[in-house]
Amino acid sequence: MKKDSRTGEIILNVVNMGDKTAPAVVDLNGKQIGSGIWYQLTAASGDAENSITDTHNVFPTEKAIEGFCGKTSVEIPAFSLNILRFKNK
């Protein structure tokens, strides 16, 4: 977990290199946060890659996140890189 010195956002990076969804607990160490965005880069397998003819094997998504406080349980998708950016209250 780190803080973006430019925006003040709290940033959490989480990687799941396994082939199954993994439960995790996000603990923001008592920080008061507002809303945020969860960026995910996911693939169907660990050796998936994009090509000129198939550009959707590895793809990013983003979703709004709300309601994180204290310790929050989340599910981390298989074969994914996740970047959670929380706005400070």
Beta strands, then each sheet from edge to edge (+ up, - down):
strand 1: 2-3
strand 2: 10-16
strand 3: 22-27
strand 4: 33-43
strand 5: 58-65
strand 6: 71-76
strand 7: 80-88
sheet 1: 1+ 2- 7+ 4- 5+
sheet 2: 3+ 6-
end
